[in-house]
Amino acid sequence: MQQEKIDHKIDACLSRYMTVFLYVGSVLENMSGQGSTVGGKFSELKSIIDKVRDQRRVGVCLDTCHAFAAGYDLAAEGGVTAMLDQFDQEVGLRHLKAVHLNDSKGKLGCNLDRHEDIGKGNIGISAFRDIVNEPRLDNIPLILETPGRPGFEYAEQIELLHSLCEKK
């Protein structure tokens, strides 16, 4: 029922902005699976997208903490590749519009939306190395969305992410 309300609302919003001069889209974010949220599973996002009339105007922002909390094991060796493969299979990479980069205070599959600074949580630094070097994400905005705290501010986290990039 909740998914049907979402796709109808997206259609209503998108239909208000159907002009030649204005391109408006809607971006869904995956959820951690906490409570009654929709979108913890990629299949739930796909179900919403499938019901929207103009699917070209609907995308997904993939949140790393939410994915981990929902049970996608980014921390495992090859976990980022496996998650993106599954996302591509279930939703389609053509719908991936952005990635929120954040580590997770919670454990794998905990369903808790608890962001942590990069490399300070349970996802770990090697997963972020895999993310910043993943060719399928080359033209996708990576957005830092961490708590930030004294001694490990955003600039330091951005520098850390840059240091993980392998030279091509």
Secondary structure, 3 states (H helix, E strand, C coil): CHHHHHHHHHHHHHHHCECCCCECCEEEECCCCCCCCCCCCHHHHHHHHHHCCCHHHEEEEEEHHHHHHCCCCCCCCCHHHHHHHHHHHHCCHHHEEEEEECEECCCCCCCCCCEECCCCCCCCHHHHHHHHCCHHHCCCCEEECCCCECCECHHHHHHHHHHHCCCC
